[in-house]
């Protein structure tokens, strides 16, 4: 690697402890997603919300059958 092409890991290694702590506490900006990505994330959230009761029922049902 030449002198002008330092990786992010190299740059982080060059920071002093206080500089590194300061860089880690700085909040990152919110990410803006497109319509397709938002739709996919909402569908995933709905799927998880619907799947949790199904999995809980199956787990409880298996416990009840195992206890007999």
Buried (B, 14 or more C-beta within 10 A) or exposed (E): EEEEEEEEEEEEEEEEEEEEEEEEEEEEEEEEEEEEEEEEEEEEEEEEEEEEEEEEEEEEEEEEEEEE
